[in-house]
Amino acid sequence: MDELLGKKIPYSASAEQAVIGSMLIDSRCVPDVIEKVRGTDFYLKINRDIFDTVYAMFTYGQTIDPVTVIDQMKVRGVYTDTCERYMAEAMSMTPTAANVLEYAGIVKDRALLRNLGDAADEINKMVAEGSGEADVILESAERRIYDLRKDRNVGGLLPVSAVIDTVFDSLSEAAASGNKIPGLSTGLPDLDKATLGLNNTELILIAARPGMGKTSLALNIALYVGMILKKTVAFFSLEMSREQLVTRLLSRAAMVPSRNLLTGQLSENQWKAIAEAAQQMSASDIRIDDNPMLSVSDMNAACRRVPNLGLVLIDYLQLMQSAGSRHSWSNESRTQAVSDISRMLKIMAKELNVPVICLSQLNRAAEGRTDKRPMLSDLRESGAIEQDADVVLGLFREGYYNKDCETPNLAEAIILKNRKGQTGTVTLNWMPEYTTFTSYEGDREEDY
């Protein structure tokens, strides 16, 4: 239709044919080709059909040659009378299979140009129809372009065979690395063992009453992922300023009491420790945004531009704005807004393909109980948050409520929900002078 209207469609029939011919001439190049292109990158239907057939045959370990491919095309119901003649022509017109990646690169480039054109058409259509405010259209446009940059399908159904390859790649990487956990480490081994680490696409909720150490635990994790694992960390703080957060990070990294940092009463050794910690922190890539008016869309758009992104942290959920909303909320509308936000956070984790940690306040229900340990029902506007989160971690310190207790500096990380495994409690050590958590070195008997 586009060609009938005089619109030039970017594609190279000769490059597409050369890719097909190369795979038929020498099946040893098939693994390299399927890493470079996919069926939807081919503009001509006959090339898509042949490529998808070869892809399926490769996935199931079948022999690939012109005869077997024709047979499988008949099985798949995509065979036509012209297929054999076309395949013979493709093989005869292909100079050599050695250049197949060059041909595949041309096919990929033309496919990207077509997709860019489609995206531009969609954006023009949204603008012309006035389908939403400018911010909403801009977010949609950015997401569309980001999907192209990341080489993802927007929606669409994928066959299990395509997903199996990805799963096996992940299994191979995990086996080769020797790690006991599949995700990023938090720097707290007992917590890693219980949760299996911070995994891509997961939404992890750290929930507690004020003063329990939610931000401290988040900073612990940010410091470890940024400084030790060398991943880029995006920290969105809707409550504390950048300077406050960096002061706390310095206190933890240098093991200098935060009070000394705030008052400036530092010994010579403490100055030296802070200088070394500051140098190490500067070499890491921990990025902080303290704009209190950010929405999930704002955060998502900012994270798309960050290379080597490994982790996103948000402090905290109840302070966030719903997309496009900047007004006060009634209880009912606020509950709906938080539901929307939690759902968008989960979508963001999937789109960015990184773990997203969000802090959340608990309501006052625990204050009226004898046992003040957090429960899932204590989550403010809890329904949607509980549903969307993959892991919910509740923090509890008995010493917060009873300073005369036997273990005022012990903390409990209570796993209230865990899609990957069991729930239970992990004991941590709370160091109030550094506002940080460390592994508990006492009794190692776990209850998870």
Contacts in CASP RR format, 6 or more apart in sequence:
PFRMAT RR
TARGET T0000
AUTHOR 0000-0000-0000
METHOD contacts of the structure
MODEL  1
MDELLGKKIPYSASAEQAVIGSMLIDSRCVPDVIEKVRGTDFYLKINRDI
FDTVYAMFTYGQTIDPVTVIDQMKVRGVYTDTCERYMAEAMSMTPTAANV
LEYAGIVKDRALLRNLGDAADEINKMVAEGSGEADVILESAERRIYDLRK
DRNVGGLLPVSAVIDTVFDSLSEAAASGNKIPGLSTGLPDLDKATLGLNN
TELILIAARPGMGKTSLALNIALYVGMILKKTVAFFSLEMSREQLVTRLL
SRAAMVPSRNLLTGQLSENQWKAIAEAAQQMSASDIRIDDNPMLSVSDMN
AACRRVPNLGLVLIDYLQLMQSAGSRHSWSNESRTQAVSDISRMLKIMAK
ELNVPVICLSQLNRAAEGRTDKRPMLSDLRESGAIEQDADVVLGLFREGY
YNKDCETPNLAEAIILKNRKGQTGTVTLNWMPEYTTFTSYEGDREEDY
2 9 0 8 1.000
3 9 0 8 1.000
9 43 0 8 1.000
9 114 0 8 1.000
10 110 0 8 1.000
10 113 0 8 1.000
10 114 0 8 1.000
11 43 0 8 1.000
11 44 0 8 1.000
11 110 0 8 1.000
11 111 0 8 1.000
11 114 0 8 1.000
12 106 0 8 1.000
12 107 0 8 1.000
12 110 0 8 1.000
13 43 0 8 1.000
13 44 0 8 1.000
14 93 0 8 1.000
15 103 0 8 1.000
15 104 0 8 1.000
15 105 0 8 1.000
15 106 0 8 1.000
15 107 0 8 1.000
15 110 0 8 1.000
16 42 0 8 1.000
16 43 0 8 1.000
16 44 0 8 1.000
16 47 0 8 1.000
16 107 0 8 1.000
17 47 0 8 1.000
17 89 0 8 1.000
17 90 0 8 1.000
17 93 0 8 1.000
17 94 0 8 1.000
18 90 0 8 1.000
18 93 0 8 1.000
18 94 0 8 1.000
18 95 0 8 1.000
18 99 0 8 1.000
18 100 0 8 1.000
18 103 0 8 1.000
19 33 0 8 1.000
19 37 0 8 1.000
19 42 0 8 1.000
19 47 0 8 1.000
19 51 0 8 1.000
19 100 0 8 1.000
19 103 0 8 1.000
19 104 0 8 1.000
19 107 0 8 1.000
20 47 0 8 1.000
20 50 0 8 1.000
20 51 0 8 1.000
20 87 0 8 1.000
20 90 0 8 1.000
21 87 0 8 1.000
21 90 0 8 1.000
21 91 0 8 1.000
21 93 0 8 1.000
21 94 0 8 1.000
21 97 0 8 1.000
22 29 0 8 1.000
22 33 0 8 1.000
22 94 0 8 1.000
22 96 0 8 1.000
22 97 0 8 1.000
22 99 0 8 1.000
22 100 0 8 1.000
22 103 0 8 1.000
23 29 0 8 1.000
23 30 0 8 1.000
23 33 0 8 1.000
23 51 0 8 1.000
23 54 0 8 1.000
23 64 0 8 1.000
23 97 0 8 1.000
23 100 0 8 1.000
24 64 0 8 1.000
24 65 0 8 1.000
24 66 0 8 1.000
24 69 0 8 1.000
24 87 0 8 1.000
24 90 0 8 1.000
24 91 0 8 1.000
25 91 0 8 1.000
25 94 0 8 1.000
25 97 0 8 1.000
26 97 0 8 1.000
27 63 0 8 1.000
27 64 0 8 1.000
27 65 0 8 1.000
29 97 0 8 1.000
29 100 0 8 1.000
30 54 0 8 1.000
30 58 0 8 1.000
30 64 0 8 1.000
31 58 0 8 1.000
32 100 0 8 1.000
32 101 0 8 1.000
32 104 0 8 1.000
33 100 0 8 1.000
33 101 0 8 1.000
33 104 0 8 1.000
34 55 0 8 1.000
34 58 0 8 1.000
36 101 0 8 1.000
36 104 0 8 1.000
36 105 0 8 1.000
36 108 0 8 1.000
37 51 0 8 1.000
37 104 0 8 1.000
37 105 0 8 1.000
37 107 0 8 1.000
37 108 0 8 1.000
37 111 0 8 1.000
38 55 0 8 1.000
39 48 0 8 1.000
39 51 0 8 1.000
39 52 0 8 1.000
39 55 0 8 1.000
40 48 0 8 1.000
40 111 0 8 1.000
40 153 0 8 1.000
41 107 0 8 1.000
41 108 0 8 1.000
41 110 0 8 1.000
41 111 0 8 1.000
42 48 0 8 1.000
42 51 0 8 1.000
42 107 0 8 1.000
42 111 0 8 1.000
43 110 0 8 1.000
43 111 0 8 1.000
43 114 0 8 1.000
46 80 0 8 1.000
46 82 0 8 1.000
46 83 0 8 1.000
46 86 0 8 1.000
49 73 0 8 1.000
49 76 0 8 1.000
49 78 0 8 1.000
49 83 0 8 1.000
50 69 0 8 1.000
50 73 0 8 1.000
50 83 0 8 1.000
50 87 0 8 1.000
52 76 0 8 1.000
52 78 0 8 1.000
53 69 0 8 1.000
53 72 0 8 1.000
53 73 0 8 1.000
53 76 0 8 1.000
53 78 0 8 1.000
54 64 0 8 1.000
54 69 0 8 1.000
55 161 0 8 1.000
56 72 0 8 1.000
56 76 0 8 1.000
56 159 0 8 1.000
56 161 0 8 1.000
57 63 0 8 1.000
57 64 0 8 1.000
57 68 0 8 1.000
57 69 0 8 1.000
57 72 0 8 1.000
58 64 0 8 1.000
59 161 0 8 1.000
59 162 0 8 1.000
59 164 0 8 1.000
59 165 0 8 1.000
60 161 0 8 1.000
62 68 0 8 1.000
62 72 0 8 1.000
66 84 0 8 1.000
66 87 0 8 1.000
66 88 0 8 1.000
66 91 0 8 1.000
69 87 0 8 1.000
70 79 0 8 1.000
70 83 0 8 1.000
70 84 0 8 1.000
70 87 0 8 1.000
73 79 0 8 1.000
73 83 0 8 1.000
112 148 0 8 1.000
115 148 0 8 1.000
116 148 0 8 1.000
119 141 0 8 1.000
119 144 0 8 1.000
119 145 0 8 1.000
119 148 0 8 1.000
122 144 0 8 1.000
123 137 0 8 1.000
123 140 0 8 1.000
123 141 0 8 1.000
123 144 0 8 1.000
125 131 0 8 1.000
126 132 0 8 1.000
126 137 0 8 1.000
126 140 0 8 1.000
126 141 0 8 1.000
127 137 0 8 1.000
130 137 0 8 1.000
131 137 0 8 1.000
133 324 0 8 1.000
135 297 0 8 1.000
135 323 0 8 1.000
135 324 0 8 1.000
136 323 0 8 1.000
136 324 0 8 1.000
139 297 0 8 1.000
139 300 0 8 1.000
139 301 0 8 1.000
139 323 0 8 1.000
142 301 0 8 1.000
142 304 0 8 1.000
143 300 0 8 1.000
143 351 0 8 1.000
144 154 0 8 1.000
146 304 0 8 1.000
146 351 0 8 1.000
147 153 0 8 1.000
147 154 0 8 1.000
149 304 0 8 1.000
170 182 0 8 1.000
174 182 0 8 1.000
180 192 0 8 1.000
180 193 0 8 1.000
181 192 0 8 1.000
181 193 0 8 1.000
181 196 0 8 1.000
181 197 0 8 1.000
182 196 0 8 1.000
182 197 0 8 1.000
182 199 0 8 1.000
183 196 0 8 1.000
183 197 0 8 1.000
183 198 0 8 1.000
183 199 0 8 1.000
183 200 0 8 1.000
183 355 0 8 1.000
184 197 0 8 1.000
184 198 0 8 1.000
184 199 0 8 1.000
184 225 0 8 1.000
184 229 0 8 1.000
184 231 0 8 1.000
184 310 0 8 1.000
184 311 0 8 1.000
184 355 0 8 1.000
185 192 0 8 1.000
185 197 0 8 1.000
185 198 0 8 1.000
185 224 0 8 1.000
185 225 0 8 1.000
185 228 0 8 1.000
185 229 0 8 1.000
186 192 0 8 1.000
186 195 0 8 1.000
186 197 0 8 1.000
186 198 0 8 1.000
186 220 0 8 1.000
186 221 0 8 1.000
186 224 0 8 1.000
187 220 0 8 1.000
187 221 0 8 1.000
187 224 0 8 1.000
187 228 0 8 1.000
188 220 0 8 1.000
188 413 0 8 1.000
188 426 0 8 1.000
188 428 0 8 1.000
188 437 0 8 1.000
188 438 0 8 1.000
188 439 0 8 1.000
189 439 0 8 1.000
190 426 0 8 1.000
190 427 0 8 1.000
190 428 0 8 1.000
190 439 0 8 1.000
190 440 0 8 1.000
190 446 0 8 1.000
191 197 0 8 1.000
191 413 0 8 1.000
191 426 0 8 1.000
191 428 0 8 1.000
193 446 0 8 1.000
194 415 0 8 1.000
194 418 0 8 1.000
194 422 0 8 1.000
194 424 0 8 1.000
194 426 0 8 1.000
194 446 0 8 1.000
194 448 0 8 1.000
195 204 0 8 1.000
195 391 0 8 1.000
195 393 0 8 1.000
195 415 0 8 1.000
195 418 0 8 1.000
195 420 0 8 1.000
196 420 0 8 1.000
196 421 0 8 1.000
198 204 0 8 1.000
198 221 0 8 1.000
198 225 0 8 1.000
198 311 0 8 1.000
198 355 0 8 1.000
198 357 0 8 1.000
199 355 0 8 1.000
199 390 0 8 1.000
199 420 0 8 1.000
200 349 0 8 1.000
200 353 0 8 1.000
200 354 0 8 1.000
200 355 0 8 1.000
201 349 0 8 1.000
201 350 0 8 1.000
201 353 0 8 1.000
201 354 0 8 1.000
201 355 0 8 1.000
202 349 0 8 1.000
202 355 0 8 1.000
202 356 0 8 1.000
202 390 0 8 1.000
202 391 0 8 1.000
202 419 0 8 1.000
203 342 0 8 1.000
203 345 0 8 1.000
203 346 0 8 1.000
203 349 0 8 1.000
203 355 0 8 1.000
203 356 0 8 1.000
203 358 0 8 1.000
203 388 0 8 1.000
203 389 0 8 1.000
203 390 0 8 1.000
203 391 0 8 1.000
204 355 0 8 1.000
204 356 0 8 1.000
204 357 0 8 1.000
204 358 0 8 1.000
204 389 0 8 1.000
204 390 0 8 1.000
204 391 0 8 1.000
204 392 0 8 1.000
204 393 0 8 1.000
205 317 0 8 1.000
205 357 0 8 1.000
205 358 0 8 1.000
205 359 0 8 1.000
205 360 0 8 1.000
205 379 0 8 1.000
205 385 0 8 1.000
205 389 0 8 1.000
205 391 0 8 1.000
205 392 0 8 1.000
205 393 0 8 1.000
206 214 0 8 1.000
206 217 0 8 1.000
206 218 0 8 1.000
206 357 0 8 1.000
206 358 0 8 1.000
206 359 0 8 1.000
206 360 0 8 1.000
206 393 0 8 1.000
206 394 0 8 1.000
206 395 0 8 1.000
207 214 0 8 1.000
207 359 0 8 1.000
207 360 0 8 1.000
207 361 0 8 1.000
207 362 0 8 1.000
207 374 0 8 1.000
207 378 0 8 1.000
207 379 0 8 1.000
207 392 0 8 1.000
207 393 0 8 1.000
207 394 0 8 1.000
207 395 0 8 1.000
207 416 0 8 1.000
208 214 0 8 1.000
208 361 0 8 1.000
208 362 0 8 1.000
208 374 0 8 1.000
208 394 0 8 1.000
208 395 0 8 1.000
208 396 0 8 1.000
209 361 0 8 1.000
209 362 0 8 1.000
209 366 0 8 1.000
209 367 0 8 1.000
209 374 0 8 1.000
210 361 0 8 1.000
211 400 0 8 1.000
212 395 0 8 1.000
212 396 0 8 1.000
212 397 0 8 1.000
212 400 0 8 1.000
212 411 0 8 1.000
213 395 0 8 1.000
213 397 0 8 1.000
213 411 0 8 1.000
213 430 0 8 1.000
213 435 0 8 1.000
213 437 0 8 1.000
214 315 0 8 1.000
214 316 0 8 1.000
214 359 0 8 1.000
214 360 0 8 1.000
214 395 0 8 1.000
215 239 0 8 1.000
215 240 0 8 1.000
215 245 0 8 1.000
215 248 0 8 1.000
215 315 0 8 1.000
215 316 0 8 1.000
215 359 0 8 1.000
216 248 0 8 1.000
216 435 0 8 1.000
216 436 0 8 1.000
216 437 0 8 1.000
217 395 0 8 1.000
217 413 0 8 1.000
217 437 0 8 1.000
218 235 0 8 1.000
218 313 0 8 1.000
218 315 0 8 1.000
218 357 0 8 1.000
218 359 0 8 1.000
219 245 0 8 1.000
219 248 0 8 1.000
219 249 0 8 1.000
219 252 0 8 1.000
219 436 0 8 1.000
220 252 0 8 1.000
220 436 0 8 1.000
220 437 0 8 1.000
221 311 0 8 1.000
221 313 0 8 1.000
221 357 0 8 1.000
222 233 0 8 1.000
222 235 0 8 1.000
222 249 0 8 1.000
222 286 0 8 1.000
222 311 0 8 1.000
222 313 0 8 1.000
223 249 0 8 1.000
223 252 0 8 1.000
223 253 0 8 1.000
223 281 0 8 1.000
223 286 0 8 1.000
225 231 0 8 1.000
225 233 0 8 1.000
225 310 0 8 1.000
225 311 0 8 1.000
226 232 0 8 1.000
226 233 0 8 1.000
226 284 0 8 1.000
226 285 0 8 1.000
226 286 0 8 1.000
226 311 0 8 1.000
227 253 0 8 1.000
227 280 0 8 1.000
227 281 0 8 1.000
227 284 0 8 1.000
227 286 0 8 1.000
230 284 0 8 1.000
230 285 0 8 1.000
231 285 0 8 1.000
231 308 0 8 1.000
231 309 0 8 1.000
231 310 0 8 1.000
231 311 0 8 1.000
232 285 0 8 1.000
232 286 0 8 1.000
232 287 0 8 1.000
232 306 0 8 1.000
232 307 0 8 1.000
232 308 0 8 1.000
232 309 0 8 1.000
232 310 0 8 1.000
232 311 0 8 1.000
233 284 0 8 1.000
233 285 0 8 1.000
233 286 0 8 1.000
233 287 0 8 1.000
233 310 0 8 1.000
233 311 0 8 1.000
233 312 0 8 1.000
233 313 0 8 1.000
234 287 0 8 1.000
234 289 0 8 1.000
234 299 0 8 1.000
234 302 0 8 1.000
234 303 0 8 1.000
234 306 0 8 1.000
234 309 0 8 1.000
234 311 0 8 1.000
234 312 0 8 1.000
234 313 0 8 1.000
235 245 0 8 1.000
235 286 0 8 1.000
235 287 0 8 1.000
235 288 0 8 1.000
235 289 0 8 1.000
235 313 0 8 1.000
235 315 0 8 1.000
236 288 0 8 1.000
236 289 0 8 1.000
236 291 0 8 1.000
236 294 0 8 1.000
236 299 0 8 1.000
236 312 0 8 1.000
236 313 0 8 1.000
236 314 0 8 1.000
236 315 0 8 1.000
237 245 0 8 1.000
237 288 0 8 1.000
237 289 0 8 1.000
237 290 0 8 1.000
237 315 0 8 1.000
238 290 0 8 1.000
238 291 0 8 1.000
238 292 0 8 1.000
238 294 0 8 1.000
238 314 0 8 1.000
238 315 0 8 1.000
238 316 0 8 1.000
238 319 0 8 1.000
238 320 0 8 1.000
239 292 0 8 1.000
239 315 0 8 1.000
239 316 0 8 1.000
239 319 0 8 1.000
240 290 0 8 1.000
240 315 0 8 1.000
241 290 0 8 1.000
242 288 0 8 1.000
242 290 0 8 1.000
245 288 0 8 1.000
245 290 0 8 1.000
246 281 0 8 1.000
246 288 0 8 1.000
247 258 0 8 1.000
247 261 0 8 1.000
247 262 0 8 1.000
248 258 0 8 1.000
248 435 0 8 1.000
249 281 0 8 1.000
249 286 0 8 1.000
250 256 0 8 1.000
250 261 0 8 1.000
250 274 0 8 1.000
250 277 0 8 1.000
250 278 0 8 1.000
250 281 0 8 1.000
251 257 0 8 1.000
251 258 0 8 1.000
251 261 0 8 1.000
251 434 0 8 1.000
251 435 0 8 1.000
251 436 0 8 1.000
252 434 0 8 1.000
252 435 0 8 1.000
252 436 0 8 1.000
253 277 0 8 1.000
253 280 0 8 1.000
253 281 0 8 1.000
254 270 0 8 1.000
254 273 0 8 1.000
254 274 0 8 1.000
254 276 0 8 1.000
254 277 0 8 1.000
254 278 0 8 1.000
255 273 0 8 1.000
255 434 0 8 1.000
256 266 0 8 1.000
256 270 0 8 1.000
256 273 0 8 1.000
256 274 0 8 1.000
256 434 0 8 1.000
257 433 0 8 1.000
257 434 0 8 1.000
258 433 0 8 1.000
258 434 0 8 1.000
258 435 0 8 1.000
259 433 0 8 1.000
260 266 0 8 1.000
260 270 0 8 1.000
261 274 0 8 1.000
266 274 0 8 1.000
285 308 0 8 1.000
287 306 0 8 1.000
289 299 0 8 1.000
289 302 0 8 1.000
291 298 0 8 1.000
292 319 0 8 1.000
293 321 0 8 1.000
293 326 0 8 1.000
294 320 0 8 1.000
294 321 0 8 1.000
295 320 0 8 1.000
295 321 0 8 1.000
295 322 0 8 1.000
295 323 0 8 1.000
295 324 0 8 1.000
295 325 0 8 1.000
296 320 0 8 1.000
296 323 0 8 1.000
296 341 0 8 1.000
296 344 0 8 1.000
296 345 0 8 1.000
296 348 0 8 1.000
297 323 0 8 1.000
297 324 0 8 1.000
297 344 0 8 1.000
299 312 0 8 1.000
299 314 0 8 1.000
299 348 0 8 1.000
300 344 0 8 1.000
300 348 0 8 1.000
300 351 0 8 1.000
300 352 0 8 1.000
303 309 0 8 1.000
303 312 0 8 1.000
303 348 0 8 1.000
303 352 0 8 1.000
303 354 0 8 1.000
304 352 0 8 1.000
309 352 0 8 1.000
309 354 0 8 1.000
310 354 0 8 1.000
310 355 0 8 1.000
311 354 0 8 1.000
311 355 0 8 1.000
311 356 0 8 1.000
311 357 0 8 1.000
312 348 0 8 1.000
312 349 0 8 1.000
312 352 0 8 1.000
312 354 0 8 1.000
312 355 0 8 1.000
312 356 0 8 1.000
312 357 0 8 1.000
313 356 0 8 1.000
313 357 0 8 1.000
313 358 0 8 1.000
313 359 0 8 1.000
314 320 0 8 1.000
314 345 0 8 1.000
314 356 0 8 1.000
314 357 0 8 1.000
314 358 0 8 1.000
314 359 0 8 1.000
315 359 0 8 1.000
316 358 0 8 1.000
316 359 0 8 1.000
316 360 0 8 1.000
316 361 0 8 1.000
317 338 0 8 1.000
317 341 0 8 1.000
317 342 0 8 1.000
317 345 0 8 1.000
317 358 0 8 1.000
317 359 0 8 1.000
317 360 0 8 1.000
317 361 0 8 1.000
317 385 0 8 1.000
318 338 0 8 1.000
318 360 0 8 1.000
318 361 0 8 1.000
318 380 0 8 1.000
318 381 0 8 1.000
320 341 0 8 1.000
322 337 0 8 1.000
322 340 0 8 1.000
322 341 0 8 1.000
323 340 0 8 1.000
323 344 0 8 1.000
325 337 0 8 1.000
329 337 0 8 1.000
334 381 0 8 1.000
335 381 0 8 1.000
338 380 0 8 1.000
338 381 0 8 1.000
338 384 0 8 1.000
338 385 0 8 1.000
339 381 0 8 1.000
339 383 0 8 1.000
339 384 0 8 1.000
339 385 0 8 1.000
340 384 0 8 1.000
342 358 0 8 1.000
342 384 0 8 1.000
342 385 0 8 1.000
342 387 0 8 1.000
342 388 0 8 1.000
342 389 0 8 1.000
343 384 0 8 1.000
343 388 0 8 1.000
345 356 0 8 1.000
345 358 0 8 1.000
345 388 0 8 1.000
346 356 0 8 1.000
346 388 0 8 1.000
346 389 0 8 1.000
348 356 0 8 1.000
349 355 0 8 1.000
349 356 0 8 1.000
360 379 0 8 1.000
360 380 0 8 1.000
360 385 0 8 1.000
361 380 0 8 1.000
362 374 0 8 1.000
362 378 0 8 1.000
362 379 0 8 1.000
362 380 0 8 1.000
362 394 0 8 1.000
363 378 0 8 1.000
363 379 0 8 1.000
363 380 0 8 1.000
365 375 0 8 1.000
365 377 0 8 1.000
365 378 0 8 1.000
366 372 0 8 1.000
366 373 0 8 1.000
366 374 0 8 1.000
366 375 0 8 1.000
366 378 0 8 1.000
372 396 0 8 1.000
372 401 0 8 1.000
373 396 0 8 1.000
373 412 0 8 1.000
373 414 0 8 1.000
374 394 0 8 1.000
374 395 0 8 1.000
374 396 0 8 1.000
374 414 0 8 1.000
374 416 0 8 1.000
375 416 0 8 1.000
376 382 0 8 1.000
376 386 0 8 1.000
376 392 0 8 1.000
376 416 0 8 1.000
376 417 0 8 1.000
379 385 0 8 1.000
379 386 0 8 1.000
379 392 0 8 1.000
386 392 0 8 1.000
386 417 0 8 1.000
389 417 0 8 1.000
390 417 0 8 1.000
390 418 0 8 1.000
390 419 0 8 1.000
390 420 0 8 1.000
391 415 0 8 1.000
391 417 0 8 1.000
391 418 0 8 1.000
391 419 0 8 1.000
391 420 0 8 1.000
392 415 0 8 1.000
392 416 0 8 1.000
392 417 0 8 1.000
392 418 0 8 1.000
393 413 0 8 1.000
393 414 0 8 1.000
393 415 0 8 1.000
393 416 0 8 1.000
394 413 0 8 1.000
394 414 0 8 1.000
394 415 0 8 1.000
394 416 0 8 1.000
395 411 0 8 1.000
395 412 0 8 1.000
395 413 0 8 1.000
395 414 0 8 1.000
396 411 0 8 1.000
396 412 0 8 1.000
396 414 0 8 1.000
397 408 0 8 1.000
397 410 0 8 1.000
397 411 0 8 1.000
397 412 0 8 1.000
397 430 0 8 1.000
398 405 0 8 1.000
398 407 0 8 1.000
398 408 0 8 1.000
398 410 0 8 1.000
399 405 0 8 1.000
399 407 0 8 1.000
399 408 0 8 1.000
399 409 0 8 1.000
399 410 0 8 1.000
402 408 0 8 1.000
409 429 0 8 1.000
409 430 0 8 1.000
409 431 0 8 1.000
409 432 0 8 1.000
410 427 0 8 1.000
410 428 0 8 1.000
410 429 0 8 1.000
410 430 0 8 1.000
410 440 0 8 1.000
411 427 0 8 1.000
411 428 0 8 1.000
411 429 0 8 1.000
411 430 0 8 1.000
411 437 0 8 1.000
412 425 0 8 1.000
412 426 0 8 1.000
412 427 0 8 1.000
412 428 0 8 1.000
413 425 0 8 1.000
413 426 0 8 1.000
413 427 0 8 1.000
413 428 0 8 1.000
414 423 0 8 1.000
414 424 0 8 1.000
414 425 0 8 1.000
414 426 0 8 1.000
415 422 0 8 1.000
415 423 0 8 1.000
415 424 0 8 1.000
415 425 0 8 1.000
415 426 0 8 1.000
415 448 0 8 1.000
416 423 0 8 1.000
417 423 0 8 1.000
422 448 0 8 1.000
423 448 0 8 1.000
424 447 0 8 1.000
424 448 0 8 1.000
425 447 0 8 1.000
425 448 0 8 1.000
426 446 0 8 1.000
426 448 0 8 1.000
427 440 0 8 1.000
427 442 0 8 1.000
428 437 0 8 1.000
428 438 0 8 1.000
428 439 0 8 1.000
428 440 0 8 1.000
429 437 0 8 1.000
429 438 0 8 1.000
429 439 0 8 1.000
429 440 0 8 1.000
429 441 0 8 1.000
430 437 0 8 1.000
431 437 0 8 1.000
431 438 0 8 1.000
END
